[in-house]
Amino acid sequence: MFLKRIVCILGLFYCSFGYSQTTVKEIFQKMGMQYSAAKPLQYKTSYVLYKDFDSKKVEESYNGIFYKNAQNEMYTKIGNTEILNTKKVNLKISHPEKLIEINNPLPNYLGDFDMKSLLDLCKIEKCIDYKSYWEITLTTKQFSSLPYSRIIVRISKSYFMQKQVFYYNTITNFSKDFRKPDAHYPRLEVIYSNFNRNPINPSVFSSNTYFTSSGKKSIVLSQKLKKYGIVDQRSVANNN
């Protein structure tokens, strides 16, 4: 529960980092080229939450997968949440909440890494070359709106993300009994593995797996989702 809430804060922050040195700038640019290339890409992820910055006891953990095709359409699953972004639609399926959100597609969802957006919020503390990977440490500037005080990024020499560590500067109450607070500054570790460029079954990127429609007002959910609620944000956007 706590990990799900914290992972949601990441949002589109994924792979978006600022730079202040030529070397770091080049690393992020080449990494961006790897992820945005018009080629299939797949890898596995694990999300591990710790209560404190130095804790060794795992509080919660999720596993995930990521798929991208040559058209830069994307499917990802984190725990019991699925996200699909194609040329036609963006979907978020929350199985615990039995809810499917339908949105207009997000252009360049993965291909456009907006590193500049964090230049005013983060500074690069150090970049260490460990021969097989780089480790870059970022610290948030004073008055930053980010919920982290420090972020450590590990990037392989093939320019794939290996690991991210987020040190939160906002308190999370881990107590299930609100009469007995259990407040901590958590640490989230995200680990990436099993990268490959193998072709992916086209059905992975088909919205028909989840619903069919004749026009935006007629939505028929698939058999496995027939009891789920629907939030169609496309209608809201079109009415604005």
Phi, psi and omega in degrees: 000312181292319180296319179300317180295319182287319179299324180298330179297330182299318178048228181275015177292344183312124176059028178245107182224147178276177180213157178221002179230148181302317181299314180294321178301315180295321179299311182292324178296317180290326176295318178300322179296324179296314185283331184266355180302142180283064180219154175299150177209137174213148177199170179251153178228155171223137180245121183235125182251133176242148182294322187233166184296334182243011183290145176253352180270125180286126179272315177208157177208147175228153170249156181212168175224157179223133176229140175220139178259182184291345177268008182062028168277147192227141171229133176220149177228127176236111184060239181255024178241132178245143176228131178232129176231112180243187177290342186250334188202157172238126182237144170230121182245114177257107182289322177299324181270354183051055185220138174237126177256132181244123181230166171294151181297149177264113180293141178054041184302323179245333188284342184249092181278109184272079181288332184295336185297338182258003182299326180274353185248334183231155171229150181274119182279318179195158176223117184246132178267112180258028177072307180263349179199163172256144173241118184246129179251126178245142175237142180281142179285162178300141181071014176293146179273355180290146181276014182244150173262332182208146179225129177247129183239132177244122183237129182288165178288351172265008174067043170243145177291128177260322186199146171228139177234123181249122176258114187276142176254009176248143184280137173244131178268110183273359183285140173268353177244106186294350176279346180230083183300146177226075189270135180212162171259100189284167175233130179245128177246129178242122184244135183244138184207171174058046177290137172200165182250023181295144177302147183245140180305125182304335181297337178300328185258016180265123178291343179296342175297334186249320180199161171234160181205152171241089190086165186284349184264350181243102183244127177241114181285151177295167184303318184288344182245011190298339180262007182275151173282157182237130171239107182260096181286346180296323179295318179298315181296323183286340180272351182277000000 
